[in-house]
Amino acid sequence: MSSGEVILQSWLSSHGITPQLAKKYCLSQWLIKIGTGVYYRSGRLPTWQNAIYCLQSQSNSMVHLAGLTSLARQGKSHYLQLNMESIWINVRGKPVLPKWFKAFPTMHLSATVSEDQALRWEIIKTSKLTCIDDDLTIVDIDGIKLKASTQELAAFEVLEAVPYSLSFEHAAELFQGLVNLSPKRVESILKRSGSIQTNRLFLFFGHFYKHPWIARLNESEINLGSGKRMIVLDGKLEKRYQITVPEQFINIG
């Protein structure tokens, strides 16, 4: 058990440490309590990586590092977020995130030097896509191994956020660098997806940037629905996928 590691009482109990003994450890400040049945090993403050690892390894919660954060940790996003670091997390199924986890950014802020160092959770749910094992990978962040979206799923998660919490232009800039996606994984994700708008936008960007993987997709197997979809206000209708996009993205690329 290393300094800063977040530990649940259920894990402690399975290793012979009763709640009574944990209380003694807290009195001696070997453990620091951060919530009901939740502690961290003293010596340093826990990081967001510690918090997510705790959920993944001790509670078997169906959560993974997602979207922008997953891409950034795989070297595919150089976007700088000002003032606050948003950590994208995909919560699969219908799990209820524990209170201590939701409050973790607040606890972290109270111990930081300034608000510029603050973080927040960007919780997403890809409710119209059932994830499978092949959609996930492992990323190593400062020695902590976390389950994360593959680049293909992370790209899908990013597009799901357009235009609500991510601008079309930002997604476009990010997609420009996604040259080497696996066509097999992309097609698998889009075939399972019931999100018509996201499916269309994914294919649009693939064609717009002429990425090599787009030519290897069987688009007839992908649910593109019917009718028009307005993605941006005051945009122009892109005829192939019937989506409104910023005017500069029409007939260019």
Contacts in CASP RR format, 6 or more apart in sequence:
PFRMAT RR
TARGET T0000
AUTHOR 0000-0000-0000
METHOD contacts of the structure
MODEL  1
MSSGEVILQSWLSSHGITPQLAKKYCLSQWLIKIGTGVYYRSGRLPTWQN
AIYCLQSQSNSMVHLAGLTSLARQGKSHYLQLNMESIWINVRGKPVLPKW
FKAFPTMHLSATVSEDQALRWEIIKTSKLTCIDDDLTIVDIDGIKLKAST
QELAAFEVLEAVPYSLSFEHAAELFQGLVNLSPKRVESILKRSGSIQTNR
LFLFFGHFYKHPWIARLNESEINLGSGKRMIVLDGKLEKRYQITVPEQFI
NIG
1 7 0 8 1.000
1 41 0 8 1.000
2 41 0 8 1.000
3 41 0 8 1.000
3 42 0 8 1.000
3 43 0 8 1.000
3 44 0 8 1.000
4 40 0 8 1.000
4 41 0 8 1.000
4 42 0 8 1.000
4 43 0 8 1.000
4 44 0 8 1.000
4 45 0 8 1.000
4 46 0 8 1.000
4 47 0 8 1.000
4 50 0 8 1.000
5 40 0 8 1.000
5 41 0 8 1.000
5 46 0 8 1.000
5 50 0 8 1.000
5 54 0 8 1.000
6 34 0 8 1.000
6 38 0 8 1.000
6 39 0 8 1.000
6 40 0 8 1.000
6 46 0 8 1.000
6 50 0 8 1.000
6 51 0 8 1.000
6 53 0 8 1.000
6 54 0 8 1.000
7 31 0 8 1.000
7 38 0 8 1.000
7 39 0 8 1.000
7 40 0 8 1.000
7 41 0 8 1.000
7 54 0 8 1.000
7 58 0 8 1.000
8 37 0 8 1.000
8 38 0 8 1.000
8 54 0 8 1.000
8 58 0 8 1.000
8 59 0 8 1.000
9 19 0 8 1.000
9 22 0 8 1.000
9 37 0 8 1.000
9 38 0 8 1.000
9 39 0 8 1.000
10 58 0 8 1.000
10 59 0 8 1.000
11 58 0 8 1.000
12 18 0 8 1.000
12 22 0 8 1.000
12 39 0 8 1.000
13 19 0 8 1.000
17 25 0 8 1.000
19 37 0 8 1.000
22 31 0 8 1.000
22 37 0 8 1.000
22 39 0 8 1.000
25 31 0 8 1.000
25 39 0 8 1.000
26 32 0 8 1.000
26 33 0 8 1.000
26 39 0 8 1.000
29 42 0 8 1.000
30 41 0 8 1.000
30 42 0 8 1.000
31 39 0 8 1.000
31 40 0 8 1.000
31 41 0 8 1.000
31 42 0 8 1.000
32 39 0 8 1.000
32 40 0 8 1.000
32 41 0 8 1.000
32 42 0 8 1.000
33 39 0 8 1.000
34 40 0 8 1.000
34 46 0 8 1.000
34 100 0 8 1.000
34 104 0 8 1.000
34 107 0 8 1.000
35 99 0 8 1.000
35 100 0 8 1.000
36 99 0 8 1.000
36 100 0 8 1.000
38 54 0 8 1.000
38 98 0 8 1.000
38 100 0 8 1.000
40 46 0 8 1.000
40 50 0 8 1.000
45 108 0 8 1.000
45 111 0 8 1.000
46 104 0 8 1.000
47 142 0 8 1.000
47 144 0 8 1.000
48 87 0 8 1.000
48 104 0 8 1.000
48 105 0 8 1.000
48 108 0 8 1.000
48 119 0 8 1.000
49 141 0 8 1.000
49 142 0 8 1.000
49 144 0 8 1.000
49 146 0 8 1.000
50 144 0 8 1.000
51 101 0 8 1.000
51 104 0 8 1.000
52 63 0 8 1.000
52 65 0 8 1.000
52 87 0 8 1.000
52 89 0 8 1.000
52 146 0 8 1.000
53 144 0 8 1.000
53 145 0 8 1.000
53 146 0 8 1.000
55 61 0 8 1.000
55 63 0 8 1.000
55 97 0 8 1.000
55 98 0 8 1.000
55 101 0 8 1.000
56 63 0 8 1.000
56 64 0 8 1.000
56 146 0 8 1.000
56 147 0 8 1.000
59 98 0 8 1.000
61 91 0 8 1.000
61 95 0 8 1.000
61 97 0 8 1.000
62 91 0 8 1.000
62 92 0 8 1.000
62 93 0 8 1.000
62 95 0 8 1.000
63 89 0 8 1.000
63 90 0 8 1.000
63 91 0 8 1.000
63 92 0 8 1.000
63 95 0 8 1.000
63 97 0 8 1.000
63 147 0 8 1.000
64 70 0 8 1.000
64 89 0 8 1.000
64 90 0 8 1.000
64 92 0 8 1.000
64 131 0 8 1.000
64 136 0 8 1.000
64 146 0 8 1.000
64 147 0 8 1.000
64 148 0 8 1.000
64 149 0 8 1.000
65 73 0 8 1.000
65 87 0 8 1.000
65 88 0 8 1.000
65 89 0 8 1.000
65 90 0 8 1.000
65 139 0 8 1.000
65 146 0 8 1.000
65 147 0 8 1.000
65 148 0 8 1.000
65 149 0 8 1.000
66 88 0 8 1.000
66 89 0 8 1.000
66 90 0 8 1.000
66 124 0 8 1.000
66 148 0 8 1.000
66 149 0 8 1.000
66 153 0 8 1.000
66 154 0 8 1.000
66 157 0 8 1.000
67 88 0 8 1.000
67 90 0 8 1.000
67 124 0 8 1.000
67 149 0 8 1.000
67 154 0 8 1.000
67 155 0 8 1.000
67 157 0 8 1.000
67 158 0 8 1.000
67 161 0 8 1.000
68 77 0 8 1.000
68 79 0 8 1.000
68 86 0 8 1.000
68 88 0 8 1.000
68 122 0 8 1.000
68 154 0 8 1.000
68 158 0 8 1.000
68 166 0 8 1.000
68 174 0 8 1.000
69 86 0 8 1.000
69 87 0 8 1.000
69 88 0 8 1.000
69 89 0 8 1.000
69 122 0 8 1.000
69 148 0 8 1.000
70 88 0 8 1.000
70 139 0 8 1.000
70 148 0 8 1.000
70 149 0 8 1.000
70 151 0 8 1.000
70 153 0 8 1.000
70 154 0 8 1.000
70 157 0 8 1.000
71 77 0 8 1.000
71 151 0 8 1.000
71 154 0 8 1.000
71 155 0 8 1.000
71 158 0 8 1.000
71 174 0 8 1.000
72 78 0 8 1.000
72 79 0 8 1.000
73 139 0 8 1.000
73 141 0 8 1.000
73 148 0 8 1.000
74 137 0 8 1.000
74 139 0 8 1.000
74 148 0 8 1.000
74 151 0 8 1.000
74 154 0 8 1.000
76 151 0 8 1.000
76 154 0 8 1.000
76 174 0 8 1.000
76 177 0 8 1.000
76 178 0 8 1.000
77 174 0 8 1.000
79 170 0 8 1.000
79 173 0 8 1.000
79 174 0 8 1.000
83 115 0 8 1.000
83 116 0 8 1.000
83 118 0 8 1.000
84 115 0 8 1.000
84 116 0 8 1.000
84 118 0 8 1.000
84 119 0 8 1.000
84 120 0 8 1.000
85 118 0 8 1.000
85 119 0 8 1.000
85 120 0 8 1.000
86 119 0 8 1.000
86 120 0 8 1.000
86 121 0 8 1.000
86 122 0 8 1.000
87 119 0 8 1.000
87 120 0 8 1.000
87 121 0 8 1.000
87 122 0 8 1.000
88 122 0 8 1.000
88 124 0 8 1.000
88 157 0 8 1.000
89 121 0 8 1.000
89 122 0 8 1.000
89 123 0 8 1.000
89 124 0 8 1.000
90 124 0 8 1.000
90 125 0 8 1.000
90 126 0 8 1.000
90 131 0 8 1.000
90 149 0 8 1.000
90 157 0 8 1.000
91 97 0 8 1.000
91 123 0 8 1.000
91 124 0 8 1.000
91 125 0 8 1.000
92 125 0 8 1.000
92 126 0 8 1.000
92 131 0 8 1.000
93 125 0 8 1.000
97 123 0 8 1.000
101 121 0 8 1.000
102 121 0 8 1.000
104 121 0 8 1.000
105 118 0 8 1.000
105 119 0 8 1.000
105 120 0 8 1.000
105 121 0 8 1.000
108 118 0 8 1.000
108 119 0 8 1.000
109 115 0 8 1.000
109 117 0 8 1.000
109 118 0 8 1.000
109 119 0 8 1.000
112 118 0 8 1.000
122 165 0 8 1.000
124 157 0 8 1.000
124 160 0 8 1.000
124 161 0 8 1.000
126 156 0 8 1.000
126 157 0 8 1.000
126 160 0 8 1.000
126 195 0 8 1.000
128 193 0 8 1.000
128 194 0 8 1.000
128 195 0 8 1.000
128 198 0 8 1.000
129 156 0 8 1.000
129 189 0 8 1.000
129 192 0 8 1.000
129 193 0 8 1.000
129 194 0 8 1.000
129 195 0 8 1.000
130 192 0 8 1.000
131 153 0 8 1.000
132 188 0 8 1.000
132 192 0 8 1.000
134 150 0 8 1.000
134 185 0 8 1.000
134 188 0 8 1.000
135 149 0 8 1.000
135 150 0 8 1.000
135 152 0 8 1.000
135 153 0 8 1.000
135 185 0 8 1.000
135 189 0 8 1.000
136 147 0 8 1.000
136 148 0 8 1.000
136 149 0 8 1.000
136 150 0 8 1.000
136 153 0 8 1.000
137 147 0 8 1.000
137 148 0 8 1.000
137 149 0 8 1.000
137 150 0 8 1.000
138 145 0 8 1.000
138 146 0 8 1.000
138 147 0 8 1.000
138 148 0 8 1.000
139 145 0 8 1.000
139 146 0 8 1.000
139 148 0 8 1.000
148 154 0 8 1.000
149 157 0 8 1.000
150 182 0 8 1.000
150 185 0 8 1.000
151 178 0 8 1.000
151 181 0 8 1.000
152 181 0 8 1.000
152 182 0 8 1.000
152 185 0 8 1.000
152 186 0 8 1.000
152 189 0 8 1.000
153 185 0 8 1.000
153 189 0 8 1.000
155 174 0 8 1.000
155 175 0 8 1.000
155 178 0 8 1.000
155 181 0 8 1.000
155 202 0 8 1.000
156 189 0 8 1.000
156 190 0 8 1.000
156 193 0 8 1.000
156 198 0 8 1.000
156 202 0 8 1.000
158 166 0 8 1.000
158 171 0 8 1.000
158 174 0 8 1.000
158 175 0 8 1.000
159 171 0 8 1.000
159 198 0 8 1.000
159 201 0 8 1.000
159 202 0 8 1.000
159 205 0 8 1.000
160 195 0 8 1.000
160 198 0 8 1.000
161 171 0 8 1.000
162 168 0 8 1.000
162 171 0 8 1.000
162 201 0 8 1.000
162 231 0 8 1.000
163 231 0 8 1.000
163 232 0 8 1.000
168 231 0 8 1.000
168 232 0 8 1.000
168 245 0 8 1.000
168 246 0 8 1.000
169 246 0 8 1.000
171 201 0 8 1.000
171 205 0 8 1.000
172 205 0 8 1.000
172 208 0 8 1.000
172 249 0 8 1.000
175 205 0 8 1.000
175 206 0 8 1.000
175 209 0 8 1.000
176 209 0 8 1.000
177 209 0 8 1.000
178 211 0 8 1.000
179 209 0 8 1.000
179 211 0 8 1.000
179 212 0 8 1.000
180 213 0 8 1.000
181 211 0 8 1.000
181 213 0 8 1.000
182 213 0 8 1.000
183 213 0 8 1.000
183 214 0 8 1.000
183 216 0 8 1.000
183 217 0 8 1.000
186 202 0 8 1.000
186 213 0 8 1.000
186 217 0 8 1.000
187 216 0 8 1.000
187 217 0 8 1.000
187 218 0 8 1.000
187 221 0 8 1.000
187 222 0 8 1.000
190 199 0 8 1.000
190 202 0 8 1.000
190 203 0 8 1.000
190 217 0 8 1.000
190 222 0 8 1.000
190 223 0 8 1.000
191 221 0 8 1.000
191 222 0 8 1.000
191 223 0 8 1.000
193 199 0 8 1.000
193 222 0 8 1.000
193 223 0 8 1.000
194 223 0 8 1.000
196 223 0 8 1.000
196 224 0 8 1.000
196 225 0 8 1.000
196 229 0 8 1.000
197 229 0 8 1.000
197 231 0 8 1.000
197 243 0 8 1.000
199 222 0 8 1.000
199 223 0 8 1.000
199 224 0 8 1.000
200 224 0 8 1.000
200 229 0 8 1.000
200 241 0 8 1.000
200 242 0 8 1.000
200 243 0 8 1.000
201 231 0 8 1.000
201 241 0 8 1.000
201 243 0 8 1.000
203 214 0 8 1.000
203 217 0 8 1.000
203 219 0 8 1.000
203 222 0 8 1.000
203 224 0 8 1.000
203 241 0 8 1.000
204 238 0 8 1.000
204 240 0 8 1.000
204 241 0 8 1.000
204 243 0 8 1.000
204 245 0 8 1.000
206 213 0 8 1.000
206 214 0 8 1.000
207 214 0 8 1.000
207 240 0 8 1.000
208 249 0 8 1.000
208 252 0 8 1.000
208 253 0 8 1.000
209 253 0 8 1.000
210 253 0 8 1.000
224 241 0 8 1.000
227 242 0 8 1.000
228 237 0 8 1.000
228 242 0 8 1.000
228 243 0 8 1.000
228 244 0 8 1.000
229 242 0 8 1.000
229 243 0 8 1.000
229 244 0 8 1.000
230 243 0 8 1.000
230 244 0 8 1.000
231 243 0 8 1.000
231 244 0 8 1.000
231 245 0 8 1.000
232 244 0 8 1.000
232 245 0 8 1.000
232 246 0 8 1.000
235 244 0 8 1.000
235 245 0 8 1.000
235 246 0 8 1.000
235 247 0 8 1.000
236 244 0 8 1.000
236 245 0 8 1.000
236 246 0 8 1.000
236 247 0 8 1.000
236 250 0 8 1.000
237 243 0 8 1.000
237 244 0 8 1.000
238 244 0 8 1.000
238 245 0 8 1.000
238 249 0 8 1.000
238 250 0 8 1.000
END
